[in-house]
């Protein structure tokens, strides 16, 4: 016996529905019709593209002001440098990092859901999990750096030389914590997520594969000199911005049905 088909409204195959101008697409009885949903998908891509571009801009701006000054820094020169800045300057830099991290997390979520291939989407979701860890560590790093160092620098500027060794010890402690958190940022925010996202883009073939190279540029294993961090960080920022632009281009295109959806629509 032939399989019985009904449409999404319960009408029979030969029963036209009001205002449809004909019979609706048929799916097997008992199957759950999948909502094509272009508007939600388009909204998701729009959010992703905006988050990618804005997050990249904030990350580059904060990185330029940051200058990787805490990585391997000595307490006294760093305190002298921060003491010469406005009290709000360093916290503003760290706020830019924190906001950029949250925006990139949103961009990765949108990218993963925009990938239509099953394997590519799974890899993209692994990238989301990785960058969620990295963003959390980045937030901790930003809070510690922006909240602890400026008060120490301000106290350093007004404290007599005889009392400064205590401030140096405190700054050394903060820098030790930041050294650990920054290693996590480098690996789980700037590294692993972009390797996974780049791989997902290659597998999906939805976006030009050449952009995936940006995700393969930087995975810190302690083999690269620290000064290379800035150009690599700029590279992954540009890659993220480029993916945002590509999501913007793709958000206006009609979504092609998957093979399963196409089979469900065959009379």
ROZADREN-199186 format. One line per 8 residues: number of its first residue (from 1); for each residue x, y, z of N, C-alpha, C. Coordinates in pm, 1 decimal, always signed. Each point is the difference from the previous one (the first is absolute). Example, Ala and Ser with C-alpha at 12.3 -4.5 7.8 and 13.67 -1.06 7.14 Angstrom:
# residues 2
1> +1319.0/-569.0/+780.0/-89.0/+119.0/+0.0/+90.0/+120.0/+0.0  -35.0/+105.0/-72.0/+82.0/+119.0/+6.0/-77.0/+109.0/+73.0
This chain:
# residues 267
1> +85.5/-119.9/+0.0/-85.5/+119.9/+0.0/+88.2/+123.8/+0.0  -42.1/+95.1/-80.8/+78.4/+122.9/-6.3/-8.8/+73.0/+132.0  +112.6/+68.9/+33.9/+0.9/+80.8/+122.3/-99.2/+114.0/-14.0  -72.4/+23.9/+106.5/-97.5/+108.0/-0.3/+69.7/+131.3/+27.5  -33.5/+102.1/-75.7/+61.7/+130.8/+15.1/-105.1/+99.7/+46.2  +43.8/+88.2/+86.3/-82.1/+113.7/+39.1/+89.2/+120.7/-0.4  -61.0/+116.8/-12.8/+81.7/+120.9/+5.1/+8.4/+49.3/+143.0  +71.3/+112.0/+17.6/+26.6/+51.4/+134.4/-126.4/+42.7/+71.6
9> -111.1/+22.9/-74.0/-124.6/+45.4/+62.9/-98.6/-114.2/+20.6  +38.1/-122.0/-44.2/-89.9/-113.7/+13.0/-85.4/-22.6/-122.1  +15.0/+79.3/-106.1/-79.2/-16.7/-121.4/+50.0/-120.2/-77.1  -87.8/-60.9/-81.7/+38.4/-113.0/-82.2/+82.9/+49.0/-116.4  +69.4/-93.6/-71.7/+86.0/+41.5/-110.6/-73.3/+75.0/-108.4  -127.8/-34.7/-22.0/-72.4/+62.8/-110.9/-86.6/+114.7/+45.4  +7.9/+31.8/+130.4/-89.2/+103.3/+51.4/+72.8/+132.5/+5.9  -34.8/+94.4/-87.8/+65.9/+130.3/+6.9/-43.0/+74.1/+124.8
17> +88.3/+78.6/+53.4/-31.0/+79.9/+118.4/-33.2/+140.6/-41.8  -78.2/+66.4/+86.0/-46.6/+134.5/-33.3/+116.5/+94.2/-15.2  -4.9/+74.4/-110.2/+101.4/+102.1/-22.0/+132.6/-54.2/-45.5  +9.2/-132.7/-22.0/+129.7/-55.4/-38.1/+19.0/-2.3/-148.9  -112.4/+3.2/-75.4/+9.7/-7.2/-144.5/+31.0/-140.0/-47.7  -20.0/-101.1/+84.6/+28.4/-136.9/-38.3/+34.7/-82.4/+121.3  +35.5/-125.7/-24.1/+33.3/-89.6/+110.3/+131.8/+40.5/+63.6  +9.5/-17.5/+133.3/+121.8/+31.9/+72.9/+98.3/-114.8/-13.5
25> +129.1/+22.8/+22.6/+98.4/-108.9/-6.6/-37.7/-111.9/+95.6  +22.4/-124.6/-41.2/-41.4/-114.3/+78.6/+119.1/-61.0/+72.5  -23.5/-48.3/+119.1/+102.1/-69.4/+77.5/-60.0/-129.0/+51.0  +80.3/-102.5/+29.9/-55.3/-125.9/+49.9/-77.0/+21.0/+128.7  -109.2/-78.3/+16.5/-79.3/+11.1/+121.6/+85.3/-39.5/+119.8  -8.2/+75.7/+105.0/+78.2/-26.9/+119.7/+131.1/+75.0/+3.5  +44.9/+50.4/-115.7/+124.6/+77.0/-2.3/-27.9/+142.4/+44.9  +97.2/+58.5/+65.7/-14.6/+138.2/+45.8/+52.1/+93.5/-107.0
33> -86.7/+80.0/-59.0/+47.5/+92.8/-103.0/+100.7/+96.5/+59.0  +109.7/+22.7/-70.0/+103.3/+92.9/+47.1/-30.5/+139.5/-51.4  -3.5/+94.4/+90.0/-25.2/+138.2/-39.0/+122.9/+55.6/-68.4  -17.8/+48.0/-119.9/+113.6/+54.0/-75.5/+58.2/+121.0/+70.4  -84.3/+88.7/+45.6/+39.7/+109.5/+87.1/+104.1/+95.6/-50.4  -11.2/+56.2/-122.7/+99.7/+96.8/-43.5/+12.8/+121.0/+91.6  -111.0/+58.1/+51.2/+18.0/+119.1/+83.6/+85.1/-24.9/+123.6  -26.0/-108.7/+82.3/+86.9/-22.8/+115.3/+144.8/-22.6/-39.8
41> +22.3/-74.2/-107.5/+136.9/-25.8/-43.8/+66.2/+129.1/-44.4  -74.1/+83.9/-69.2/+54.8/+127.2/-45.3/+35.0/+88.5/+119.0  -87.2/-1.1/+100.7/+27.7/+78.1/+121.1/+125.6/-51.6/+68.4  +13.6/-134.0/+6.5/+118.0/-59.5/+62.3/+127.0/+42.8/-71.4  -3.1/-2.8/-132.6/+117.5/+41.2/-76.1/+28.7/+148.2/+18.2  -104.5/+80.6/+5.7/+20.0/+144.0/+20.6/+66.6/+26.2/+135.0  -47.2/-69.9/+102.2/+61.7/+15.4/+132.0/+145.4/-45.5/-4.6  +24.0/-113.1/-65.3/+135.8/-51.9/-8.1/+94.1/+92.0/-73.5
49> -47.2/+55.1/-111.4/+88.4/+88.6/-77.4/+33.3/+125.4/+79.2  -100.7/+58.4/+66.2/+25.5/+119.9/+79.3/+93.7/-27.5/+115.7  -22.0/-113.7/+68.8/+85.8/-35.4/+112.8/+142.6/-27.0/-45.7  +15.9/-64.4/-116.2/+134.1/-30.1/-50.0/+77.1/+126.8/-32.6  -63.6/+91.5/-72.3/+69.3/+122.4/-42.4/+26.3/+92.1/+119.0  -102.1/+21.6/+84.0/+18.4/+88.1/+115.1/+98.1/-60.0/+100.2  -9.4/-131.0/+20.8/+93.9/-65.3/+90.2/+142.8/+9.9/-49.6  +18.8/-14.6/-131.6/+134.2/+13.7/-56.6/+53.0/+141.3/+18.5
57> -85.8/+100.1/-23.0/+42.2/+139.3/+16.3/+40.9/+28.6/+144.4  -80.4/-47.0/+95.6/+32.5/+21.9/+140.9/+128.0/-72.8/+38.8  +17.0/-121.9/-48.9/+118.5/-77.5/+35.1/+126.8/+63.3/-55.4  -6.7/+48.0/-124.0/+117.4/+64.5/-59.7/+32.3/+130.1/+72.7  -103.4/+79.9/+29.4/+23.0/+126.8/+69.7/+57.1/-23.5/+139.5  -58.4/-95.0/+73.4/+50.4/-29.9/+134.1/+140.4/-58.2/-6.3  +24.0/-85.7/-99.4/+132.8/-58.7/-13.5/+106.2/+102.8/-32.0  -36.0/+99.4/-82.5/+95.9/+105.6/-33.3/+35.7/+81.5/+123.6
65> -99.9/+28.3/+84.0/+26.7/+75.6/+122.7/+69.8/-86.3/+104.6  -29.8/-128.2/-1.3/+57.7/-92.7/+98.1/+148.0/-23.4/-25.7  +33.5/-25.6/-126.3/+139.8/-20.5/-36.4/+64.3/-120.9/+64.0  -80.3/-93.7/+50.3/+52.7/-120.7/+64.5/+98.4/+34.3/+111.8  -31.5/+104.1/+76.4/+94.8/+53.2/+98.2/+12.2/-85.2/+125.3  -98.7/-82.3/+30.2/+8.5/-78.3/+123.1/+68.8/-134.3/-19.9  +16.6/-44.3/-124.6/+61.6/-130.1/-26.0/+149.6/+6.0/+31.1  +40.6/-68.8/+104.6/+140.9/-1.5/+38.1/+51.7/+132.5/+51.5
73> -90.8/+89.5/+40.3/+42.2/+133.7/+42.5/+57.0/-3.3/+141.4  +87.9/+95.9/+28.1/+48.5/+21.4/+135.7/-87.9/+104.4/+66.6  -15.2/-11.6/+129.5/-96.1/+82.5/+72.3/+32.8/+148.6/-6.0  +125.5/+36.8/+24.8/+34.5/+142.0/+12.0/-23.2/+76.1/-130.5  +53.3/-45.5/-114.8/-27.8/+74.0/-124.7/-148.8/+7.4/-33.0  -73.8/-107.2/+28.7/-143.1/+0.9/-30.1/-73.5/+99.0/+89.4  +34.8/+4.6/+127.0/-64.1/+95.9/+90.2/+32.0/+143.2/-40.3  +123.8/+24.1/-41.7/+36.0/+134.0/-47.9/-83.1/+37.5/-122.4
81> -16.8/-95.1/-90.9/-77.1/+26.2/-121.8/-146.6/+28.3/+32.9  -59.9/-83.9/+82.9/-141.8/+16.8/+32.0/-25.4/+125.0/+82.9  +96.2/+37.4/+83.3/-17.5/+119.7/+82.5/-7.6/+126.0/-84.6  +60.4/-3.5/-119.0/-1.9/+117.1/-88.1/-128.3/+9.2/-82.0  -82.1/-104.3/+2.6/-124.7/-0.5/-76.7/-114.2/+56.3/+83.8  -105.2/+51.3/-64.2/-121.8/+34.5/+74.7/-53.3/-122.9/+72.5  -60.0/+19.8/+114.7/-43.3/-111.5/+83.3/-101.2/-89.4/-70.7  -75.1/+57.2/-96.5/-103.7/-76.2/-69.7/+53.8/-74.3/-122.0
89> +122.2/+32.2/-43.1/+50.1/-49.8/-127.6/+14.5/-152.1/-2.3  +70.1/-55.4/+96.0/+24.1/-144.5/-0.5/-128.6/-80.3/+19.3  -89.0/+39.7/+92.3/-128.4/-71.5/+8.3/-79.9/+6.3/-129.8  +8.2/+112.1/-72.9/-72.0/+10.5/-127.0/+54.0/-100.0/-101.7  +131.8/-18.0/-1.7/+61.0/-98.7/-89.7/-51.3/-139.9/+32.8  -2.1/-32.6/+127.6/-45.2/-132.9/+41.2/-149.7/-19.2/-26.3  -76.9/+107.8/+12.2/-142.3/-7.5/-33.3/-18.5/-29.1/-148.5  +84.6/+60.0/-83.6/-4.9/-29.0/-142.8/+28.5/-146.0/-29.0
97> +100.1/-56.7/+69.0/+28.9/-142.2/-15.4/-119.8/-85.4/+41.0  -59.7/+33.6/+114.1/-112.1/-79.2/+50.9/-119.2/+5.6/-95.3  -32.3/+119.8/-48.5/-112.1/+14.4/-93.2/+28.1/-73.7/-130.2  +122.7/+10.1/-49.6/+36.5/-71.7/-121.6/-12.5/-150.2/+16.8  +36.6/-51.3/+118.0/-9.8/-143.8/+25.0/-144.9/-47.0/-4.8  -89.3/+75.0/+61.5/-141.8/-37.1/+0.2/-57.5/+6.0/-141.8  +37.7/+102.6/-75.1/-49.8/+13.4/-137.2/+51.4/-113.4/-88.4  +125.3/-38.5/+17.7/+52.3/-110.8/-80.2/-68.4/-131.2/+35.1
105> -34.4/-18.3/+125.7/-75.4/-119.5/+37.3/-133.1/-2.7/-74.7  -69.1/+114.0/-5.4/-125.9/+8.0/-74.7/+22.2/-27.1/-148.1  +109.3/+50.8/-55.4/+29.8/-22.2/-141.5/+24.6/-147.7/-28.3  +69.7/-68.8/+89.3/+27.2/-142.2/-20.2/-128.5/-82.0/+9.0  -89.7/+38.6/+90.2/-129.2/-69.3/+8.7/-76.0/+14.3/-131.5  -4.0/+121.3/-53.9/-70.4/+23.6/-126.1/+64.8/-75.9/-114.4  +133.6/-1.1/-4.2/+69.8/-70.6/-107.2/-28.8/-149.4/+6.2  +3.8/-58.1/+120.2/-23.9/-143.8/+13.7/-140.0/-37.4/-46.8
113> -99.1/+80.9/+35.2/-137.1/-30.6/-38.9/-26.1/+29.6/-147.3  +82.3/+85.4/-60.2/-18.3/+32.7/-141.4/+57.4/-107.6/-91.0  +88.7/-83.4/+52.3/+58.3/-107.5/-80.2/-102.7/-111.4/-14.0  -32.2/-36.1/-123.6/-110.7/-91.9/-24.2/+42.7/-145.6/-1.3  +127.4/-27.8/-27.6/+47.5/-137.5/-0.2/+7.8/-51.5/+143.4  -40.8/-125.0/+21.2/-3.5/-54.0/+135.7/+135.4/-2.4/+67.9  +103.4/-51.2/-68.3/+133.4/-6.5/+58.9/+55.1/+139.1/+24.6  -18.3/+89.3/-96.7/+49.6/+137.2/+16.5/-66.5/+67.6/+119.0
121> -129.7/-21.8/+15.0/-70.4/+61.6/+112.6/+49.2/-57.1/+132.5  +27.5/-130.7/+2.9/+51.0/-61.0/+123.2/+136.6/+57.7/+36.9  +86.7/+15.5/-100.1/+131.3/+59.7/+26.5/-17.0/+144.6/+43.9  -93.3/+70.3/-63.7/-26.1/+137.8/+38.8/-47.8/+10.7/+143.6  -78.8/-96.2/+44.2/-46.9/+2.6/+138.8/+113.2/-30.6/+97.2  +95.1/-83.9/-41.4/+119.3/-20.1/+82.5/+78.2/+130.6/+11.7  +5.7/+75.3/-110.9/+66.6/+130.8/+4.4/-70.9/+93.7/+96.9  -132.9/-6.3/+2.5/-76.4/+82.6/+94.4/+34.6/-37.8/+143.6
129> +7.1/-130.9/+27.2/+34.4/-44.5/+135.5/+139.3/+47.8/+39.5  +94.0/-8.4/-95.3/+137.0/+42.7/+29.7/+7.5/+149.8/+25.9  -67.3/+78.3/-84.5/+9.8/+145.1/+18.3/-81.1/+45.2/+121.3  -99.0/-78.3/+42.0/-70.9/+33.0/+124.0/+94.9/-10.4/+118.8  +82.7/-105.6/+0.2/+102.1/-13.0/+104.7/+99.3/+115.3/-9.0  +46.3/+27.7/-123.5/+96.0/+108.4/-17.9/-55.5/+135.3/+38.9  -126.5/+24.7/-33.3/-61.0/+128.5/+35.4/-12.8/+14.5/+151.1  -33.3/-110.5/+68.5/-9.7/+5.5/+146.1/+135.2/+33.3/+62.0
137> +105.4/-63.7/-49.9/+134.5/+29.7/+50.8/+38.4/+143.6/-33.8  -39.0/+44.9/-119.3/+30.3/+137.7/-41.7/-68.2/+100.6/+92.6  -122.7/-28.2/+38.8/-70.6/+89.3/+91.3/+70.3/+6.3/+135.4  +44.2/-115.7/+49.5/+74.0/-1.5/+126.7/+129.0/+80.1/-13.1  +71.4/-20.5/-110.4/+124.8/+72.6/-22.9/-24.1/+150.8/-4.4  -105.9/+40.9/-68.7/-29.7/+142.7/-12.9/-39.2/+61.6/+133.8  -78.4/-74.3/+78.4/-42.3/+51.8/+130.1/+119.7/+15.8/+93.2  +87.5/-100.1/+2.8/+117.7/+7.2/+87.2/+93.0/+111.8/-45.0
145> +26.8/+6.2/-130.4/+92.4/+101.5/-51.0/-56.2/+140.3/+16.5  -125.7/+18.7/-40.2/-59.2/+133.2/+7.1/-36.2/+43.7/+139.6  -22.8/-96.5/+89.8/-40.6/+35.4/+134.6/+112.5/+9.9/+100.6  +108.9/-74.4/-21.9/+107.9/-4.4/+99.3/+118.6/+88.8/-34.3  +37.9/+6.8/-125.9/+122.0/+73.2/-35.2/-12.4/+152.0/+12.2  -107.4/+64.5/-47.7/-6.9/+146.7/+12.3/+7.6/+51.0/+144.0  -70.8/-60.5/+97.4/+16.3/+48.0/+137.9/+142.5/-15.4/+51.7  +65.4/-110.3/-36.9/+139.3/-17.9/+41.3/+89.1/+107.0/-61.7
153> -24.4/+30.5/-127.7/+80.9/+102.5/-66.9/-23.4/+137.3/+61.7  -125.2/+29.4/+33.7/-29.9/+128.7/+63.9/+67.9/+8.5/+136.6  -6.6/-108.9/+77.4/+67.5/-1.3/+130.1/+151.0/+11.2/-16.8  +52.4/-63.4/-103.9/+143.8/+6.9/-28.5/+44.1/+143.8/-22.9  -82.4/+76.8/-67.3/+37.8/+137.3/-34.3/+5.8/+90.4/+121.9  -76.8/-29.7/+104.3/-6.9/+89.5/+116.3/+67.2/-58.7/+124.3  +57.7/-117.8/-12.3/+61.4/-66.0/+115.6/+149.0/+30.3/+6.0  +54.2/+31.3/+117.7/+144.7/+21.7/+13.6/+78.6/-124.6/-40.2
161> +121.8/+19.4/-44.1/+82.6/-109.6/-49.4/+18.3/-110.0/+103.6  +7.7/+36.4/+127.4/+23.4/-100.2/+104.3/-115.8/-98.5/+12.9  -120.4/+42.7/-35.6/-118.1/-86.0/+14.3/-37.8/-70.6/-129.7  +72.9/+23.8/-105.4/-37.1/-56.3/-129.8/+23.7/-150.6/-15.1  +95.7/-59.7/+70.2/+19.5/-144.7/-17.6/-126.3/-83.0/+22.8  -85.7/+43.4/+91.1/-125.2/-72.7/+22.9/-87.3/+4.6/-124.9  -5.6/+116.2/-64.7/-78.9/+13.2/-122.8/+58.3/-85.2/-112.0  +131.8/-9.1/-3.8/+64.6/-83.1/-102.1/-38.1/-146.7/+19.7
169> -0.3/-45.9/+124.8/-39.7/-138.0/+27.7/-144.7/-25.0/-42.0  -86.7/+94.1/+28.8/-140.2/-14.7/-39.0/-14.7/-1.8/-151.7  +73.4/+87.5/-67.5/-5.8/+3.0/-146.4/+54.9/-129.1/-59.6  +105.9/-54.6/+59.8/+54.4/-127.7/-47.6/-103.5/-111.6/+12.6  -75.7/+2.3/+108.6/-104.7/-100.9/+18.7/-107.6/+12.4/-107.4  -42.4/+123.8/-26.1/-100.4/+22.3/-104.2/+52.8/-44.6/-135.9  +125.2/+31.2/-29.6/+58.2/-38.2/-129.0/+12.2/-151.5/-12.7  +25.8/-68.7/+110.9/+5.8/-146.0/-4.5/-136.8/-58.5/-35.6
177> -104.7/+56.9/+59.0/-135.9/-44.6/-32.6/-31.5/+29.1/-146.3  +35.8/+119.6/-46.1/-27.4/+37.8/-138.8/+79.1/-85.2/-98.2  +119.4/-42.3/+39.9/+75.8/-89.0/-87.5/-72.7/-130.7/-23.9  -63.6/-51.9/+105.0/-75.1/-125.1/-13.8/-127.7/+20.0/-81.1  -73.6/+106.4/+30.1/-125.1/+22.5/-73.3/+26.7/+33.4/-146.1  +106.8/+75.3/-27.2/+28.2/+36.9/-138.5/+39.1/-121.0/-83.5  +67.9/-97.0/+62.0/+30.4/-123.9/-72.3/-129.1/-70.3/-40.0  -100.4/+3.1/+89.1/-129.6/-57.3/-34.8/-69.7/+77.3/-109.6
185> +12.3/+132.3/+1.8/-59.9/+83.6/-104.8/+62.1/-32.3/-135.2  +131.8/-7.8/-1.8/+71.0/-25.2/-125.7/-41.2/-134.3/-60.0  -10.5/-102.2/+85.0/-29.4/-134.0/-49.9/-147.9/-21.0/-29.0  -86.3/+37.7/+94.2/-142.3/-33.8/-10.7/-86.5/+111.7/-56.3  +58.9/+116.3/-25.2/-77.0/+106.8/-63.7/+55.2/+31.9/-138.3  +129.2/+24.6/-9.1/+60.2/+34.0/-128.7/+48.7/-122.1/-77.3  +5.2/-116.0/+63.4/+58.9/-115.9/-64.9/-98.5/-106.4/-41.4  -33.4/-89.3/+93.2/-81.9/-117.5/-30.7/-131.4/+33.6/-71.0
193> -77.1/+101.6/+45.0/-127.4/+27.1/-68.4/+16.0/+32.9/-148.0  +107.9/+69.7/-34.8/+17.9/+37.7/-139.9/+46.4/-118.0/-84.1  +75.6/-91.8/+59.6/+34.8/-122.7/-71.4/-127.0/-79.2/-30.7  -87.1/-12.7/+98.8/-124.7/-74.1/-20.2/-93.4/+72.3/-96.2  -14.3/+131.5/+16.6/-88.6/+75.4/-89.2/+51.7/-3.5/-142.9  +131.4/+12.8/-15.8/+57.1/-8.3/-134.2/-24.9/-135.7/-62.6  +13.7/-106.2/+80.4/-26.3/-134.4/-50.9/-146.9/-16.5/-37.9  -89.7/+56.5/+80.8/-142.9/-9.1/-30.7/-32.6/+69.6/-131.0
201> +62.8/+113.6/-23.9/-24.4/+73.5/-124.1/+47.9/-80.6/-119.9  +116.2/-65.7/+13.9/+51.7/-82.2/-109.7/-95.5/-115.6/-29.0  -45.7/-67.5/+104.9/-88.4/-115.1/-17.9/-132.9/+41.4/-61.3  -51.2/+114.8/+40.6/-133.2/+42.2/-44.3/-5.2/+40.4/-145.9  +108.3/+56.9/-50.4/+5.9/+54.0/-136.5/-103.5/+110.1/-22.6  -57.2/+52.0/+107.5/-96.8/+108.9/-12.9/+71.1/+131.1/-25.6  +112.9/+18.4/+66.7/+78.7/+121.8/-13.5/+131.6/-34.7/-68.2  +63.8/+98.2/-64.0/+127.3/-27.6/-66.4/+100.0/-62.1/+96.5
209> +57.5/-113.2/-39.5/+90.5/-71.5/+88.4/+124.7/+77.3/+35.5  +38.7/+95.3/-84.6/+122.2/+74.7/+27.9/-9.8/+77.1/+130.7  -121.9/+38.8/+38.6/-13.9/+73.5/+125.8/+29.3/-89.1/+120.3  -7.9/-131.5/-18.3/+29.2/-89.5/+111.5/+146.2/+8.3/+40.2  +86.3/+43.1/-91.6/+141.6/+11.5/+33.6/+21.3/+92.9/+117.7  -85.9/+99.8/+12.9/+12.3/+91.5/+113.4/-15.1/-71.5/+132.0  -82.4/-104.3/+2.0/-20.2/-74.1/+122.8/+112.2/-95.1/+32.4  +88.5/-26.8/-95.8/+108.4/-94.9/+22.4/+132.2/+68.6/+30.2
217> -2.8/+131.9/+10.9/+125.0/+73.8/+15.1/+56.4/-5.0/+141.2  -87.1/-11.5/+97.6/+49.9/+25.3/+134.7/-51.9/-101.6/+100.2  +84.3/-89.7/+42.3/-28.2/-91.8/+109.2/+125.1/-3.4/+84.9  -2.0/+70.2/+112.0/+120.6/+18.8/+79.8/+36.6/-128.5/+73.6  +116.1/-54.9/-32.5/+52.0/-118.1/+67.3/+133.0/+30.5/+67.1  +27.5/+128.3/+21.8/+125.5/+38.2/+60.7/+116.7/-2.9/-96.4  -28.6/-14.1/-129.0/+106.6/-8.8/-99.4/+24.8/+132.1/-70.9  -87.4/+97.6/+19.2/+10.1/+126.7/-70.8/+45.3/+109.6/+94.8
225> +82.6/+93.6/-47.2/+40.8/+112.0/+85.8/-118.7/+88.0/+33.5  -2.0/+59.1/+121.1/-116.1/+78.6/+43.2/-34.6/+116.7/-91.7  +101.9/+60.0/-66.4/-29.0/+117.6/-81.2/-86.8/-34.4/-120.3  -9.3/-129.1/-34.5/-84.2/-39.0/-113.2/-148.3/+1.7/+35.3  -31.7/+13.2/+129.6/-141.1/-5.0/+39.0/-82.0/+108.1/-68.5  +53.2/+123.3/-2.6/-79.2/+111.9/-52.3/-36.9/-20.1/-147.1  +97.6/-29.8/-90.9/-42.3/-20.9/-139.2/-94.8/-117.6/-17.7  +19.8/-107.1/+77.1/-91.0/-113.3/-11.0/-138.7/+35.7/+52.1
233> -5.2/+76.2/+110.7/-129.7/+41.9/+53.6/-72.8/+89.1/-99.4  +74.2/+87.9/-67.1/-60.8/+83.6/-103.5/-50.7/-87.2/-114.5  +77.5/-104.6/-34.3/-39.9/-88.3/-109.7/-132.0/-70.2/+30.3  -14.2/-54.4/+122.5/-125.5/-68.7/+30.7/-114.8/+99.6/+13.3  +29.7/+122.9/+39.3/-104.2/+103.1/+4.7/-50.1/+31.0/-140.4  +92.8/+11.7/-93.6/-39.0/+25.4/-138.5/-77.5/-118.6/-56.9  +40.9/-121.5/+37.8/-72.3/-118.4/-45.9/-143.5/+3.2/+50.0  -17.6/+34.6/+127.8/-134.5/+6.3/+57.0/-83.8/+106.8/-68.6
241> +61.1/+115.7/-25.9/-72.1/+105.7/-70.1/-38.4/-45.2/-140.7  +91.0/-71.8/-67.6/-29.6/-49.8/-134.3/-115.4/-99.4/+2.9  -3.1/-87.0/+101.6/-111.0/-93.7/+11.3/-131.1/+74.1/+26.1  +7.3/+108.1/+77.4/-119.8/+80.7/+21.0/-51.8/+58.1/-130.2  +91.9/+47.2/-84.7/-39.9/+54.8/-129.8/-62.3/-108.7/-87.2  +58.3/-119.5/+2.4/-53.8/-109.0/-80.4/-137.6/-43.8/+50.6  -19.8/+1.8/+132.5/-132.8/-31.4/+53.4/-101.7/+104.6/-44.2  +45.8/+125.2/-7.5/-89.4/+106.3/-47.4/-39.3/-24.4/-145.4
249> +96.0/-39.8/-83.4/-31.6/-28.8/-139.5/-96.2/-117.8/-11.0  +21.6/-100.2/+84.8/-80.6/-121.1/-10.4/-138.8/+16.5/+60.1  -15.4/+94.3/+92.2/-128.4/+14.1/+68.7/-111.1/+44.1/-93.8  +34.9/+60.5/-113.6/-101.5/+44.0/-94.2/-35.5/-103.3/-103.8  +70.3/-115.5/+1.9/-27.1/-103.1/-100.0/-105.6/-97.3/+50.9  -81.3/-54.2/-90.3/-97.0/-101.2/+42.5/+71.2/-126.4/+44.2  -55.3/-64.6/+98.9/+59.9/-121.7/+51.8/-37.6/-117.1/-88.6  +99.6/-81.7/-40.1/-25.1/-118.5/-79.8/-43.4/-113.7/+91.4
257> -99.0/-76.1/-43.7/-47.5/-111.9/+80.7/+106.0/-108.4/+5.5  +11.5/-64.6/+114.9/+91.9/-112.1/+13.4/-56.9/-119.7/-75.5  +81.7/-105.3/-28.6/-52.9/-117.9/-69.9/-117.8/-63.2/+72.8  +4.8/-5.4/+134.4/-110.8/-59.5/+75.4/-127.6/+79.8/-18.3  +12.9/+134.0/+6.3/-117.6/+85.0/-18.7/-55.4/-15.4/-141.0  +89.1/-10.4/-97.5/-44.8/-14.0/-138.3/-77.2/-130.3/-19.7  +47.7/-109.6/+62.7/-70.0/-127.5/-11.6/-137.5/+5.6/+64.8  -9.0/+71.4/+113.1/-128.7/+11.7/+68.3/-102.4/+76.2/-82.1
265> +50.3/+83.8/-92.3/-92.0/+81.4/-79.0/-38.7/-65.6/-132.3  +62.8/-113.7/-30.2/-33.3/-67.4/-125.9/-137.4/-63.9/+12.2  -91.9/+24.7/-96.3/-135.0/-58.6/+7.2/+7.4/-152.0/+1.5
